[in-house]
């Protein structure tokens, strides 16, 4: 059931985002009166549609996105795949064709801002500490933060020159900067102190770990982040978002950095079970009977990823301020994405930091099951990434077409259909190679085995 809901969520999310992307191309092409032959929702065989004013508006068989075909703009992925490319005189001026190509990613950027704005208007629950000033209360032993000289009471002022007024800003930069040397300014008893730290790569997503935390207290309970399909926890009815109160009558609580170990210890002590797990879902307190499985390494697991259940606040703004906050979120994510791409190119980041279809399906499914607001927030993030990815100078992508357009401008002539098709075919090979690497990492990160240390 989880796999089906994840797949449906993936189809919905990608279809909406890709159709919006293609609508950007379509709208600008129509504005310039370019001949638009096809506007398709989906790929492959035409199922049904209507021709109106020279354009075939259709729904096609494969429901993952769509495409727009503009006569004279050059061959695209749909005509290459179908073998229907035809030589046609270039349409319009090169700058107009460039704007048509830019309009797709541009629509993704605009959509990301609008979706984030909508989330901030409606309001989204976030851990209260994320919005608090980043005053360090805990420096974990043997962590990069401890080695760098951070002390309890330090307030992080900036990282690499970027101001960090909230814990959210600090943790985001640390998390996205594994292996990168960061210059951190802290306020220590009124004095400015500069420290240097290199976040250690951590978790299956290659997130940076520094070991600096606020004071969460010692009575935090575990919250289920995700439930593995087919696991004992799923069979018992446990869901993402449930807060574990007790395992086999043993109350579970502790500091956030201890909560996972406390939960693991309780499961091991109660095995082989089955044993009752008391949990809180919304305002209800319920009980599930769980029979853990024994892994080859001898450990007992129920198939959940757990984290700390921290106090939450509703982050909400009036429309005008929500738009400002939406723009800030997109700007921050845009800059960080470019930084990660640069580190990938230099070999300073891992491919684990990239998410493919399995990850996106999992995130989409979890967000959809949590509620509309988390799903919209996820769509905003993916929309931005889709826009950035399409601007990469890889043939087939919009950035590749723009690069080709630049070469034609430099040569002061338009290349033949044959030359463009060969370039697009090279792009297909590049995309397939990239997809193979990303899919391999997806499988490694999502296989339900015991190697991932936070799956219990």
C-alpha positions as CSV (number, residue, x, y, z in Angstrom):
1,X,0.0,0.0,0.0
2,X,2.9,2.4,0.9
3,X,4.6,1.7,-2.4
4,X,1.4,2.4,-4.3
5,X,0.8,5.7,-2.5
6,X,4.4,6.7,-3.0
7,X,4.1,6.0,-6.7
8,X,0.8,7.9,-7.1
9,X,2.3,10.8,-5.2
10,X,5.4,10.8,-7.5
11,X,3.2,10.8,-10.6
12,X,1.1,13.7,-9.3
13,X,4.0,15.8,-8.1
14,X,6.2,15.3,-11.3
15,X,3.2,15.7,-13.6
16,X,2.2,19.1,-12.1
17,X,5.7,20.4,-12.0
18,X,6.6,19.3,-15.5
19,X,3.4,20.5,-17.1
20,X,3.9,23.9,-15.4
21,X,7.4,23.9,-16.8
22,X,6.2,23.1,-20.3
23,X,3.4,25.8,-20.0
24,X,6.2,28.4,-19.6
25,X,7.6,27.4,-23.0
26,X,4.1,27.3,-24.5
27,X,3.0,30.7,-23.2
28,X,6.1,32.6,-24.4
29,X,6.1,30.7,-27.8
30,X,2.4,31.7,-28.3
31,X,3.2,35.3,-27.2
32,X,5.8,35.5,-30.0
33,X,3.3,33.8,-32.4
34,X,5.5,30.8,-32.9
35,X,3.8,27.8,-34.4
36,X,3.1,25.4,-31.5
37,X,2.3,22.0,-32.9
38,X,1.7,20.0,-29.7
39,X,1.0,20.6,-26.1
40,X,0.9,17.2,-24.4
41,X,0.2,16.2,-20.9
42,X,2.2,12.9,-20.6
43,X,4.5,11.2,-23.1
44,X,4.1,8.4,-25.7
45,X,1.0,7.5,-27.6
46,X,-1.7,10.1,-27.9
47,X,-4.8,9.0,-26.0
48,X,-7.2,11.8,-26.7
49,X,-7.3,15.6,-27.2
50,X,-8.4,18.5,-29.3
51,X,-6.8,20.6,-32.1
52,X,-7.5,24.3,-31.7
53,X,-5.8,27.2,-33.5
54,X,-3.1,25.0,-35.0
55,X,-2.1,23.3,-31.7
56,X,-2.9,19.7,-30.7
57,X,-3.8,19.7,-27.0
58,X,-3.5,16.1,-26.0
59,X,-3.2,13.6,-23.2
60,X,-0.7,10.9,-23.8
61,X,-0.2,7.4,-22.4
62,X,2.8,7.9,-20.0
63,X,1.6,10.1,-17.1
64,X,4.9,11.7,-16.1
65,X,5.0,15.3,-17.1
66,X,4.5,16.4,-20.7
67,X,6.1,18.4,-23.5
68,X,5.6,21.2,-26.0
69,X,6.6,21.0,-29.6
70,X,7.4,24.3,-31.3
71,X,8.0,24.1,-35.1
72,X,11.3,25.7,-36.0
73,X,12.7,25.7,-32.4
74,X,14.7,22.6,-33.3
75,X,14.3,18.8,-32.5
76,X,13.4,17.9,-28.9
77,X,13.3,14.7,-26.9
78,X,9.8,13.8,-28.1
79,X,10.7,14.0,-31.8
80,X,14.0,12.2,-31.3
81,X,12.2,9.4,-29.5
82,X,9.4,9.1,-32.0
83,X,11.7,9.6,-35.0
84,X,9.5,12.4,-36.3
85,X,12.0,15.2,-36.5
86,X,11.6,17.4,-39.6
87,X,13.8,20.1,-41.1
88,X,12.1,23.4,-40.6
89,X,13.3,27.0,-41.0
90,X,14.3,28.5,-37.6
91,X,11.4,30.4,-36.1
92,X,11.8,34.0,-34.9
93,X,15.0,35.6,-33.7
94,X,17.6,33.8,-31.6
95,X,16.9,36.0,-28.5
96,X,13.2,35.1,-28.8
97,X,14.0,31.4,-29.0
98,X,16.3,31.9,-26.0
99,X,13.4,33.4,-24.0
100,X,11.1,30.5,-25.0
101,X,13.8,28.1,-23.6
102,X,14.3,30.1,-20.4
103,X,10.5,30.3,-19.8
104,X,10.3,26.7,-18.7
105,X,12.8,26.9,-15.8
106,X,11.5,30.4,-15.1
107,X,8.0,29.0,-14.4
108,X,9.5,26.4,-12.0
109,X,11.2,29.2,-10.1
110,X,8.0,31.3,-10.0
111,X,6.0,28.3,-8.9
112,X,8.5,27.5,-6.1
113,X,8.1,31.1,-4.8
114,X,4.3,30.9,-5.0
115,X,4.1,27.5,-3.3
116,X,6.4,28.5,-0.5
117,X,4.4,31.7,-0.1
118,X,1.2,29.7,0.2
119,X,2.8,27.5,2.8
120,X,3.8,30.5,4.9
121,X,0.3,32.0,4.6
122,X,-1.5,28.8,5.7
123,X,1.2,28.1,8.3
124,X,3.5,25.1,8.8
125,X,4.5,23.5,12.0
126,X,8.3,23.5,12.6
127,X,10.4,22.6,15.6
128,X,10.5,25.6,18.0
129,X,14.3,25.6,18.3
130,X,14.7,26.2,14.5
131,X,13.4,29.7,14.9
132,X,15.4,30.5,18.1
133,X,18.8,32.3,18.1
134,X,21.6,29.8,17.5
135,X,23.1,29.7,21.0
136,X,25.1,26.5,21.5
137,X,24.2,24.5,24.6
138,X,25.6,21.1,23.7
139,X,29.0,20.3,22.1
140,X,29.0,16.6,21.5
141,X,32.3,14.9,22.4
142,X,34.7,13.8,19.6
143,X,32.6,15.9,17.1
144,X,34.0,18.3,14.5
145,X,32.5,21.1,16.6
146,X,34.5,20.0,19.7
147,X,37.7,19.7,17.7
148,X,37.2,23.2,16.2
149,X,36.9,24.8,19.7
150,X,33.2,25.6,20.0
151,X,32.0,26.1,23.5
152,X,28.5,26.0,25.2
153,X,27.2,29.5,25.3
154,X,28.7,30.5,21.9
155,X,26.1,32.2,19.6
156,X,26.8,31.6,15.9
157,X,26.8,35.0,14.1
158,X,27.7,34.0,10.6
159,X,29.1,31.1,8.5
160,X,31.3,32.0,5.5
161,X,30.0,35.6,5.7
162,X,26.3,34.6,5.7
163,X,24.4,35.8,8.7
164,X,22.7,33.1,10.7
165,X,20.0,34.6,13.0
166,X,18.3,31.2,13.6
167,X,19.2,27.6,14.3
168,X,17.5,26.7,11.1
169,X,20.1,28.8,9.1
170,X,23.0,27.2,11.0
171,X,21.9,23.6,10.6
172,X,21.0,24.1,7.0
173,X,24.5,25.3,6.1
174,X,26.2,22.7,8.1
175,X,24.0,20.0,6.6
176,X,24.7,21.0,3.0
177,X,28.4,21.5,3.5
178,X,29.9,18.1,4.3
179,X,33.7,18.0,3.8
180,X,33.8,21.8,3.2
181,X,35.9,24.0,5.4
182,X,33.6,26.7,6.9
183,X,34.6,30.0,8.6
184,X,32.3,30.5,11.6
185,X,32.0,33.7,13.6
186,X,30.6,33.3,17.1
187,X,29.8,35.7,19.8
188,X,31.5,34.5,23.0
189,X,30.6,36.6,26.0
190,X,30.4,39.7,23.9
191,X,33.6,39.0,21.9
192,X,33.8,38.0,18.3
193,X,35.7,34.7,17.8
194,X,36.4,33.1,14.5
195,X,36.6,29.3,14.2
196,X,37.1,26.8,11.4
197,X,35.1,23.6,11.1
198,X,34.7,20.9,8.5
199,X,31.3,19.1,8.8
200,X,31.7,15.3,8.8
201,X,29.6,13.4,6.2
202,X,26.8,11.6,8.0
203,X,23.6,9.7,7.2
204,X,22.8,8.0,3.8
205,X,22.1,11.4,2.3
206,X,25.7,12.7,3.0
207,X,24.6,15.5,5.3
208,X,27.2,17.4,7.2
209,X,27.5,16.7,11.0
210,X,29.2,19.2,13.3
211,X,27.8,18.1,16.8
212,X,26.5,21.5,17.9
213,X,23.0,21.6,19.5
214,X,20.7,23.7,21.5
215,X,19.4,22.4,24.9
216,X,16.4,20.2,24.1
217,X,16.1,18.9,27.7
218,X,16.1,15.3,28.9
219,X,12.4,14.2,28.6
220,X,12.0,14.0,24.8
221,X,10.1,11.1,23.3
222,X,10.8,9.3,20.0
223,X,8.7,10.2,16.9
224,X,8.5,7.9,14.0
225,X,9.9,9.5,10.8
226,X,9.2,6.7,8.4
227,X,8.0,3.1,8.4
228,X,9.6,0.6,6.0
229,X,7.1,-1.2,3.7
230,X,6.3,-4.7,4.8
231,X,8.0,-4.2,8.2
232,X,6.6,-5.4,11.6
233,X,5.8,-1.8,12.4
234,X,3.7,-1.4,9.3
235,X,1.9,-4.7,9.9
236,X,1.1,-3.5,13.4
237,X,-0.4,-0.2,12.1
238,X,2.3,2.2,13.2
239,X,2.6,5.3,10.9
240,X,5.0,8.2,10.3
241,X,4.4,10.9,12.8
242,X,3.4,8.6,15.7
243,X,5.1,9.4,19.0
244,X,6.3,6.4,21.0
245,X,5.3,6.6,24.6
246,X,6.4,3.1,25.9
247,X,7.7,-0.2,24.6
248,X,6.5,-3.3,26.5
249,X,5.5,-1.1,29.4
250,X,8.8,0.7,29.5
251,X,8.5,4.5,29.1
252,X,10.8,5.8,26.4
253,X,12.3,9.3,26.8
254,X,15.7,11.0,27.0
255,X,17.8,13.7,25.4
256,X,17.6,13.9,21.5
257,X,21.0,12.3,21.1
258,X,20.1,9.4,23.4
259,X,16.5,8.8,22.2
260,X,17.4,6.4,19.4
261,X,19.6,4.3,21.7
262,X,16.9,4.2,24.3
263,X,14.4,3.0,21.8
264,X,16.7,0.3,20.4
265,X,17.5,-0.9,23.9
266,X,13.8,-1.2,24.8
267,X,13.1,-3.2,21.6
268,X,16.0,-5.5,22.2
269,X,15.0,-6.1,25.8
270,X,11.4,-6.9,24.8
271,X,12.3,-9.2,21.9
272,X,11.3,-11.6,20.5
273,X,7.8,-10.5,21.5
274,X,5.2,-9.8,20.3
275,X,5.0,-6.9,22.8
276,X,2.8,-3.8,23.1
277,X,3.9,-0.4,21.9
278,X,2.0,2.5,23.3
279,X,2.0,5.5,21.0
280,X,0.4,8.9,20.6
281,X,-1.3,9.9,17.3
282,X,-2.8,13.3,17.4
283,X,-4.9,13.6,20.6
284,X,-5.3,9.8,20.9
285,X,-3.1,7.3,22.9
286,X,-3.2,3.9,21.2
287,X,-1.5,0.5,21.5
288,X,0.0,-1.7,18.8
289,X,1.2,-5.3,19.2
290,X,4.6,-5.6,17.4
291,X,6.6,-8.7,16.7
292,X,10.2,-7.6,15.7
293,X,12.3,-9.5,13.2
294,X,15.8,-10.7,13.9
295,X,18.5,-9.6,11.4
296,X,21.5,-11.7,10.5
297,X,23.7,-9.6,12.7
298,X,21.5,-10.7,15.7
299,X,19.8,-7.4,16.3
300,X,16.0,-7.0,16.6
301,X,14.2,-4.5,14.4
302,X,10.7,-3.3,13.9
303,X,11.3,-1.3,10.7
304,X,11.0,2.4,11.7
305,X,13.2,5.4,11.5
306,X,12.9,7.4,14.7
307,X,13.9,10.9,15.8
308,X,13.1,13.2,18.6
309,X,9.6,14.6,19.2
310,X,10.4,18.2,19.8
311,X,8.1,21.1,20.7
312,X,6.6,22.7,17.6
313,X,5.3,26.2,16.7
314,X,3.2,27.4,13.7
315,X,5.3,29.5,11.3
316,X,2.8,31.8,9.6
317,X,3.0,35.2,8.0
318,X,0.5,37.7,6.4
319,X,0.5,37.6,2.6
320,X,3.0,40.3,1.9
321,X,5.6,39.0,4.4
322,X,4.9,35.4,3.3
323,X,5.9,36.4,-0.2
324,X,9.1,37.9,1.1
325,X,9.8,34.7,3.1
326,X,9.0,32.6,0.1
327,X,11.5,34.5,-2.0
328,X,14.1,34.2,0.8
329,X,13.6,30.4,1.0
330,X,14.0,30.0,-2.8
331,X,17.1,32.3,-2.9
332,X,18.7,30.3,-0.1
333,X,17.9,26.9,-1.6
334,X,19.1,28.2,-5.1
335,X,22.5,29.3,-3.7
336,X,23.0,26.2,-1.8
337,X,22.1,24.0,-4.7
338,X,24.7,25.8,-6.9
339,X,27.2,25.3,-4.2
340,X,26.5,21.5,-4.0
341,X,26.7,21.2,-7.8
342,X,30.0,23.0,-7.7
343,X,31.3,20.6,-5.1
344,X,30.1,17.6,-7.0
345,X,31.9,18.9,-10.1
346,X,35.1,19.3,-8.1
347,X,34.7,15.9,-6.4
348,X,34.2,17.4,-3.0
349,X,30.6,16.1,-2.5
350,X,29.1,12.6,-2.8
351,X,26.4,11.5,-5.3
352,X,24.5,10.4,-2.2
353,X,23.4,14.0,-1.9
354,X,21.4,13.7,-5.1
355,X,17.9,12.1,-4.9
356,X,16.4,10.1,-7.7
357,X,12.9,8.7,-8.5
358,X,12.9,6.3,-5.5
359,X,13.8,9.0,-3.0
360,X,11.4,11.5,-4.6
361,X,8.6,8.9,-4.5
362,X,9.3,8.2,-0.9
363,X,9.4,11.9,0.1
364,X,6.3,12.6,-1.9
365,X,4.3,9.7,-0.4
366,X,5.4,10.6,3.2
367,X,4.5,14.3,2.6
368,X,1.1,13.4,1.1
369,X,0.3,11.1,4.0
370,X,1.3,13.8,6.5
371,X,-0.9,16.5,4.9
372,X,-1.4,19.1,2.1
373,X,1.0,21.7,3.5
374,X,4.0,19.4,3.7
375,X,3.2,18.1,0.2
376,X,3.0,21.7,-1.2
377,X,6.3,22.6,0.6
378,X,8.0,19.5,-1.0
379,X,6.6,20.4,-4.4
380,X,8.1,23.9,-4.0
381,X,11.5,22.4,-3.3
382,X,11.4,20.0,-6.2
383,X,10.1,22.7,-8.6
384,X,13.2,24.8,-7.8
385,X,15.5,21.8,-8.3
386,X,13.8,20.9,-11.6
387,X,14.3,24.5,-12.8
388,X,18.0,24.5,-11.9
389,X,18.6,21.0,-13.4
390,X,17.0,22.1,-16.7
391,X,19.5,25.0,-17.0
392,X,22.5,22.7,-16.9
393,X,24.4,22.8,-20.3
394,X,23.5,19.2,-21.2
395,X,22.0,18.4,-24.6
396,X,18.2,17.6,-24.4
397,X,17.8,19.9,-21.4
398,X,16.9,23.6,-21.8
399,X,20.4,24.6,-20.8
400,X,21.8,22.4,-23.6
401,X,19.5,24.0,-26.2
402,X,20.6,27.5,-24.9
403,X,24.2,26.5,-25.1
404,X,23.6,25.3,-28.7
405,X,21.9,28.6,-29.4
406,X,24.9,30.4,-28.1
407,X,27.2,28.4,-30.5
408,X,24.9,29.3,-33.4
409,X,25.1,32.9,-32.4
410,X,28.9,32.7,-32.3
411,X,29.0,31.0,-35.7
412,X,26.4,33.4,-37.1
413,X,24.5,30.6,-38.7
414,X,21.9,27.9,-37.7
415,X,23.1,24.3,-37.6
416,X,21.4,21.6,-39.7
417,X,18.8,19.3,-38.3
418,X,21.3,16.4,-38.6
419,X,23.9,18.1,-36.4
420,X,21.3,19.0,-33.8
421,X,20.0,15.5,-33.7
422,X,23.5,14.1,-33.1
423,X,24.1,16.6,-30.3
424,X,20.7,15.6,-28.7
425,X,21.6,11.9,-29.0
426,X,24.8,12.6,-27.1
427,X,22.7,14.3,-24.5
428,X,20.5,11.3,-24.2
429,X,23.5,9.1,-23.4
430,X,24.7,11.6,-20.8
431,X,21.3,11.7,-19.1
432,X,21.0,7.9,-19.1
433,X,24.4,7.6,-17.5
434,X,23.5,10.2,-14.9
435,X,20.2,8.5,-14.2
436,X,22.0,5.1,-13.8
437,X,24.3,6.6,-11.1
438,X,21.4,8.3,-9.3
439,X,19.2,5.2,-9.5
440,X,22.0,3.1,-8.1
441,X,22.4,5.4,-5.2
442,X,18.6,5.4,-4.7
443,X,18.6,1.7,-4.4
444,X,21.5,1.7,-2.0
445,X,19.8,4.2,0.2
446,X,16.3,2.6,0.1
447,X,16.9,-1.1,0.3
448,X,15.3,-2.4,3.4
449,X,18.4,-3.9,4.9
450,X,20.1,-3.5,8.3
451,X,23.1,-1.4,7.1
452,X,21.3,1.9,7.6
453,X,21.9,2.6,11.3
454,X,18.8,4.6,12.0
455,X,16.4,2.0,10.6
456,X,15.2,0.0,13.6
